Amino acid sequence: MEIKVLGTGCSRCKKLYEEAEKAIRQSGINASLIKVDRIEDIMAYKVLSTPALVINGEVKCAGKIPSASEIAGWLRSAREKG
């Protein structure tokens, strides 16, 4: 599973990255966590605000910081979809 945190490096982006790390640990799912900070790469996802979270190519949220438990739920759902 691939998880991306889109953001230019602000404190909110760093916080989302931390929450995503916690979610991976909580869920026990094998996932790679990638920080995407190039504007060109972020724009490819058509998000209007950062930070944003992408799981397996699908934007799950933008402009907010979901809790680790919420992210873990998205991870479990993505795993079920296969």
C-alpha positions, 0 to 999 in steps of 0.5 A: 500500500502506498500513502502520500502526504502532499505538502510543501513542508509547513507544520501542518504537513509535518503533523499529517505525516506524523498522524499517517505514521501513527495510523500505519503502526495502529493498523498493522498494515504494511505501507510505504509513506512518501512525502510529496513536496514538489508543487508540480507533483502536488498539482497533479492530484488536483488538490486545492489546499494542503496538506493532503493525504493520498492512499493508493492514488486516491485523495482522501482529504485535503486542507485538514489533518485527520486523526490517526484513527481516521487514517487507519480506518481508510487504510483498512478500507483500502486493504479490503478493496485490494 
